[in-house]
Amino acid sequence: MSIFQLSLRTLAITFATVALAGIAVFLAQPRSVESGVLGAEWECSRTAFVLTTCAPRVQQAASASNKVALRAPKP
């Protein structure tokens, strides 16, 4: 009888561990966040409700680098 209960306990612990790992993976996915402070040219994302990162939008960054290249003095 103790082997059967040990199996059930092991199965329950394994199921709980897999469920917690699935929840952790779901929460760790980055999600888009609106940032009214930075403006429309920035794109922000939040990971696991804790870490927020922001970067210039791709189109904005490309046009800004073209402007810098045009302003650079020619040799």
N, CA, C and O atoms as a GROMACS GRO file, in nm:
protein
  300
    1MET      N    1   0.081  -0.120   0.000
    1MET     CA    2   0.000   0.000   0.000
    1MET      C    3   0.086   0.126   0.000
    1MET      O    4   0.046   0.227  -0.058
    2SER      N    5   0.203   0.123   0.065
    2SER     CA    6   0.288   0.242   0.070
    2SER      C    7   0.345   0.278  -0.066
    2SER      O    8   0.370   0.395  -0.093
    3ILE      N    9   0.366   0.178  -0.154
    3ILE     CA   10   0.415   0.206  -0.289
    3ILE      C   11   0.311   0.284  -0.367
    3ILE      O   12   0.345   0.375  -0.442
    4PHE      N   13   0.184   0.249  -0.352
    4PHE     CA   14   0.077   0.318  -0.423
    4PHE      C   15   0.066   0.463  -0.378
    4PHE      O   16   0.050   0.552  -0.461
    5GLN      N   17   0.075   0.488  -0.248
    5GLN     CA   18   0.067   0.625  -0.198
    5GLN      C   19   0.189   0.706  -0.238
    5GLN      O   20   0.179   0.825  -0.265
    6LEU      N   21   0.304   0.643  -0.241
    6LEU     CA   22   0.424   0.712  -0.286
    6LEU      C   23   0.410   0.754  -0.431
    6LEU      O   24   0.452   0.863  -0.468
    7SER      N   25   0.352   0.670  -0.512
    7SER     CA   26   0.330   0.704  -0.652
    7SER      C   27   0.233   0.821  -0.666
    7SER      O   28   0.257   0.911  -0.746
    8LEU      N   29   0.126   0.820  -0.588
    8LEU     CA   30   0.030   0.931  -0.594
    8LEU      C   31   0.095   1.062  -0.548
    8LEU      O   32   0.070   1.167  -0.606
    9ARG      N   33   0.177   1.053  -0.444
    9ARG     CA   34   0.245   1.173  -0.395
    9ARG      C   35   0.342   1.226  -0.501
    9ARG      O   36   0.348   1.346  -0.526
   10THR      N   37   0.417   1.136  -0.563
   10THR     CA   38   0.511   1.175  -0.668
   10THR      C   39   0.437   1.236  -0.786
   10THR      O   40   0.481   1.336  -0.843
   11LEU      N   41   0.326   1.175  -0.822
   11LEU     CA   42   0.245   1.228  -0.933
   11LEU      C   43   0.190   1.366  -0.900
   11LEU      O   44   0.191   1.454  -0.986
   12ALA      N   45   0.144   1.387  -0.778
   12ALA     CA   46   0.091   1.518  -0.738
   12ALA      C   47   0.200   1.624  -0.737
   12ALA      O   48   0.178   1.737  -0.782
   13ILE      N   49   0.317   1.590  -0.686
   13ILE     CA   50   0.428   1.686  -0.684
   13ILE      C   51   0.473   1.719  -0.826
   13ILE      O   52   0.501   1.835  -0.857
   14THR      N   53   0.479   1.619  -0.912
   14THR     CA   54   0.517   1.643  -1.051
   14THR      C   55   0.416   1.732  -1.120
   14THR      O   56   0.454   1.825  -1.192
   15PHE      N   57   0.288   1.707  -1.100
   15PHE     CA   58   0.183   1.789  -1.161
   15PHE      C   59   0.192   1.933  -1.112
   15PHE      O   60   0.181   2.026  -1.192
   16ALA      N   61   0.211   1.953  -0.983
   16ALA     CA   62   0.221   2.088  -0.927
   16ALA      C   63   0.343   2.161  -0.982
   16ALA      O   64   0.336   2.280  -1.012
   17THR      N   65   0.454   2.090  -0.995
   17THR     CA   66   0.576   2.153  -1.048
   17THR      C   67   0.558   2.195  -1.194
   17THR      O   68   0.599   2.304  -1.233
   18VAL      N   69   0.496   2.109  -1.273
   18VAL     CA   70   0.472   2.141  -1.414
   18VAL      C   71   0.375   2.259  -1.426
   18VAL      O   72   0.393   2.346  -1.510
   19ALA      N   73   0.272   2.262  -1.342
   19ALA     CA   74   0.176   2.372  -1.344
   19ALA      C   75   0.243   2.504  -1.308
   19ALA      O   76   0.219   2.605  -1.373
   20LEU      N   77   0.325   2.504  -1.205
   20LEU     CA   78   0.396   2.626  -1.165
   20LEU      C   79   0.494   2.673  -1.273
   20LEU      O   80   0.509   2.792  -1.296
   21ALA      N   81   0.561   2.578  -1.337
   21ALA     CA   82   0.653   2.614  -1.445
   21ALA      C   83   0.575   2.675  -1.561
   21ALA      O   84   0.621   2.772  -1.622
   22GLY      N   85   0.459   2.621  -1.594
   22GLY     CA   86   0.376   2.678  -1.701
   22GLY      C   87   0.330   2.818  -1.669
   22GLY      O   88   0.329   2.905  -1.757
   23ILE      N   89   0.291   2.842  -1.546
   23ILE     CA   90   0.249   2.977  -1.505
   23ILE      C   91   0.367   3.074  -1.513
   23ILE      O   92   0.350   3.188  -1.557
   24ALA      N   93   0.484   3.030  -1.472
   24ALA     CA   94   0.603   3.116  -1.477
   24ALA      C   95   0.637   3.153  -1.621
   24ALA      O   96   0.671   3.268  -1.649
   25VAL      N   97   0.629   3.058  -1.712
   25VAL     CA   98   0.657   3.086  -1.854
   25VAL      C   99   0.553   3.183  -1.910
   25VAL      O  100   0.588   3.273  -1.986
   26PHE      N  101   0.427   3.164  -1.873
   26PHE     CA  102   0.321   3.254  -1.921
   26PHE      C  103   0.344   3.396  -1.873
   26PHE      O  104   0.328   3.491  -1.950
   27LEU      N  105   0.381   3.413  -1.747
   27LEU     CA  106   0.402   3.548  -1.692
   27LEU      C  107   0.530   3.612  -1.744
   27LEU      O  108   0.540   3.734  -1.744
   28ALA      N  109   0.626   3.533  -1.786
   28ALA     CA  110   0.754   3.587  -1.830
   28ALA      C  111   0.750   3.641  -1.972
   28ALA      O  112   0.846   3.706  -2.015
   29GLN      N  113   0.644   3.618  -2.046
   29GLN     CA  114   0.636   3.667  -2.184
   29GLN      C  115   0.619   3.819  -2.183
   29GLN      O  116   0.538   3.872  -2.107
   30PRO      N  117   0.694   3.889  -2.268
   30PRO     CA  118   0.681   4.034  -2.273
   30PRO      C  119   0.547   4.077  -2.331
   30PRO      O  120   0.495   4.014  -2.423
   31ARG      N  121   0.491   4.184  -2.275
   31ARG     CA  122   0.366   4.239  -2.322
   31ARG      C  123   0.384   4.388  -2.350
   31ARG      O  124   0.460   4.456  -2.282
   32SER      N  125   0.314   4.438  -2.452
   32SER     CA  126   0.324   4.579  -2.486
   32SER      C  127   0.262   4.665  -2.377
   32SER      O  128   0.162   4.628  -2.316
   33VAL      N  129   0.325   4.780  -2.354
   33VAL     CA  130   0.279   4.874  -2.252
   33VAL      C  131   0.269   5.011  -2.316
   33VAL      O  132   0.359   5.052  -2.388
   34GLU      N  133   0.161   5.081  -2.290
   34GLU     CA  134   0.148   5.218  -2.339
   34GLU      C  135   0.228   5.311  -2.248
   34GLU      O  136   0.218   5.303  -2.126
   35SER      N  137   0.306   5.397  -2.308
   35SER     CA  138   0.385   5.492  -2.231
   35SER      C  139   0.351   5.632  -2.277
   35SER      O  140   0.404   5.680  -2.377
   36GLY      N  141   0.263   5.698  -2.205
   36GLY     CA  142   0.224   5.834  -2.237
   36GLY      C  143   0.334   5.934  -2.206
   36GLY      O  144   0.336   6.043  -2.263
   37VAL      N  145   0.424   5.899  -2.116
   37VAL     CA  146   0.530   5.991  -2.075
   37VAL      C  147   0.634   6.006  -2.185
   37VAL      O  148   0.679   6.117  -2.213
   38LEU      N  149   0.672   5.895  -2.248
   38LEU     CA  150   0.778   5.899  -2.350
   38LEU      C  151   0.728   5.947  -2.485
   38LEU      O  152   0.804   6.004  -2.562
   39GLY      N  153   0.602   5.924  -2.516
   39GLY     CA  154   0.548   5.966  -2.644
   39GLY      C  155   0.533   5.852  -2.741
   39GLY      O  156   0.566   5.738  -2.711
   40ALA      N  157   0.482   5.884  -2.859
   40ALA     CA  158   0.449   5.783  -2.959
   40ALA      C  159   0.571   5.724  -3.027
   40ALA      O  160   0.561   5.618  -3.087
   41GLU      N  161   0.686   5.789  -3.018
   41GLU     CA  162   0.803   5.737  -3.088
   41GLU      C  163   0.876   5.628  -3.009
   41GLU      O  164   0.976   5.575  -3.056
   42TRP      N  165   0.826   5.593  -2.892
   42TRP     CA  166   0.886   5.489  -2.810
   42TRP      C  167   0.793   5.369  -2.799
   42TRP      O  168   0.671   5.384  -2.798
   43GLU      N  169   0.853   5.249  -2.791
   43GLU     CA  170   0.778   5.125  -2.775
   43GLU      C  171   0.827   5.056  -2.648
   43GLU      O  172   0.946   5.028  -2.635
   44CYS      N  173   0.736   5.030  -2.554
   44CYS     CA  174   0.774   4.970  -2.426
   44CYS      C  175   0.709   4.834  -2.410
   44CYS      O  176   0.601   4.809  -2.463
   45SER      N  177   0.776   4.746  -2.335
   45SER     CA  178   0.719   4.616  -2.303
   45SER      C  179   0.753   4.582  -2.158
   45SER      O  180   0.856   4.622  -2.105
   46ARG      N  181   0.662   4.508  -2.094
   46ARG     CA  182   0.679   4.469  -1.955
   46ARG      C  183   0.684   4.317  -1.946
   46ARG      O  184   0.604   4.248  -2.007
   47THR      N  185   0.781   4.266  -1.870
   47THR     CA  186   0.798   4.122  -1.851
   47THR      C  187   0.771   4.086  -1.706
   47THR      O  188   0.830   4.145  -1.615
   48ALA      N  189   0.682   3.990  -1.685
   48ALA     CA  190   0.650   3.937  -1.551
   48ALA      C  191   0.605   4.047  -1.455
   48ALA      O  192   0.631   4.037  -1.335
   49PHE      N  193   0.539   4.149  -1.503
   49PHE     CA  194   0.487   4.260  -1.423
   49PHE      C  195   0.595   4.336  -1.347
   49PHE      O  196   0.563   4.416  -1.259
   50VAL      N  197   0.721   4.313  -1.378
   50VAL     CA  198   0.829   4.373  -1.300
   50VAL      C  199   0.922   4.455  -1.387
   50VAL      O  200   0.944   4.574  -1.361
   51LEU      N  201   0.978   4.395  -1.490
   51LEU     CA  202   1.081   4.457  -1.573
   51LEU      C  203   1.018   4.526  -1.694
   51LEU      O  204   0.953   4.461  -1.775
   52THR      N  205   1.037   4.656  -1.705
   52THR     CA  206   0.985   4.732  -1.819
   52THR      C  207   1.102   4.786  -1.899
   52THR      O  208   1.191   4.850  -1.844
   53THR      N  209   1.101   4.760  -2.029
   53THR     CA  210   1.206   4.810  -2.118
   53THR      C  211   1.140   4.892  -2.228
   53THR      O  212   1.030   4.861  -2.273
   54CYS      N  213   1.209   4.998  -2.271
   54CYS     CA  214   1.160   5.084  -2.377
   54CYS      C  215   1.270   5.105  -2.481
   54CYS      O  216   1.388   5.110  -2.448
   55ALA      N  217   1.228   5.116  -2.605
   55ALA     CA  218   1.323   5.139  -2.714
   55ALA      C  219   1.252   5.224  -2.819
   55ALA      O  220   1.129   5.220  -2.830
   56PRO      N  221   1.328   5.300  -2.897
   56PRO     CA  222   1.265   5.377  -3.005
   56PRO      C  223   1.200   5.282  -3.105
   56PRO      O  224   1.252   5.174  -3.131
   57ARG      N  225   1.090   5.324  -3.160
   57ARG     CA  226   1.024   5.241  -3.262
   57ARG      C  227   1.117   5.225  -3.381
   57ARG      O  228   1.200   5.312  -3.406
   58VAL      N  229   1.105   5.116  -3.453
   58VAL     CA  230   1.198   5.081  -3.560
   58VAL      C  231   1.194   5.185  -3.671
   58VAL      O  232   1.300   5.227  -3.718
   59GLN      N  233   1.078   5.229  -3.713
   59GLN     CA  234   1.068   5.329  -3.819
   59GLN      C  235   1.129   5.461  -3.774
   59GLN      O  236   1.197   5.527  -3.853
   60GLN      N  237   1.107   5.499  -3.650
   60GLN     CA  238   1.163   5.624  -3.598
   60GLN      C  239   1.315   5.616  -3.591
   60GLN      O  240   1.383   5.713  -3.625
   61ALA      N  241   1.368   5.503  -3.548
   61ALA     CA  242   1.512   5.488  -3.535
   61ALA      C  243   1.579   5.490  -3.672
   61ALA      O  244   1.686   5.549  -3.687
   62ALA      N  245   1.517   5.429  -3.772
   62ALA     CA  246   1.574   5.426  -3.905
   62ALA      C  247   1.577   5.566  -3.965
   62ALA      O  248   1.677   5.605  -4.026
   63SER      N  249   1.469   5.642  -3.950
   63SER     CA  250   1.467   5.777  -4.006
   63SER      C  251   1.562   5.869  -3.931
   63SER      O  252   1.621   5.959  -3.991
   64ALA      N  253   1.580   5.849  -3.801
   64ALA     CA  254   1.673   5.931  -3.723
   64ALA      C  255   1.817   5.903  -3.766
   64ALA      O  256   1.897   5.996  -3.776
   65SER      N  257   1.849   5.778  -3.792
   65SER     CA  258   1.986   5.747  -3.835
   65SER      C  259   2.012   5.803  -3.974
   65SER      O  260   2.125   5.843  -4.003
   66ASN      N  261   1.912   5.808  -4.060
   66ASN     CA  262   1.928   5.868  -4.192
   66ASN      C  263   1.952   6.018  -4.180
   66ASN      O  264   2.031   6.074  -4.256
   67LYS      N  265   1.883   6.084  -4.088
   67LYS     CA  266   1.903   6.227  -4.068
   67LYS      C  267   2.044   6.256  -4.019
   67LYS      O  268   2.106   6.353  -4.062
   68VAL      N  269   2.094   6.173  -3.929
   68VAL     CA  270   2.229   6.191  -3.877
   68VAL      C  271   2.330   6.171  -3.990
   68VAL      O  272   2.428   6.245  -4.000
   69ALA      N  273   2.308   6.072  -4.075
   69ALA     CA  274   2.397   6.046  -4.185
   69ALA      C  275   2.397   6.163  -4.284
   69ALA      O  276   2.501   6.196  -4.340
   70LEU      N  277   2.282   6.225  -4.305
   70LEU     CA  278   2.274   6.338  -4.397
   70LEU      C  279   2.342   6.461  -4.341
   70LEU      O  280   2.395   6.542  -4.417
   71ARG      N  281   2.343   6.478  -4.208
   71ARG     CA  282   2.404   6.594  -4.146
   71ARG      C  283   2.555   6.581  -4.129
   71ARG      O  284   2.624   6.681  -4.107
   72ALA      N  285   2.606   6.460  -4.139
   72ALA     CA  286   2.749   6.437  -4.118
   72ALA      C  287   2.828   6.510  -4.228
   72ALA      O  288   2.791   6.506  -4.345
   73PRO      N  289   2.936   6.575  -4.191
   73PRO     CA  290   3.017   6.646  -4.291
   73PRO      C  291   3.085   6.546  -4.385
   73PRO      O  292   3.131   6.440  -4.344
   74LYS      N  293   3.090   6.584  -4.510
   74LYS     CA  294   3.154   6.500  -4.609
   74LYS      C  295   3.304   6.529  -4.613
   74LYS      O  296   3.345   6.645  -4.603
   75PRO      N  297   3.385   6.424  -4.626
   75PRO     CA  298   3.532   6.447  -4.627
   75PRO      C  299   3.580   6.508  -4.755
   75PRO      O  300   3.700   6.532  -4.770
   0.00000   0.00000   0.00000
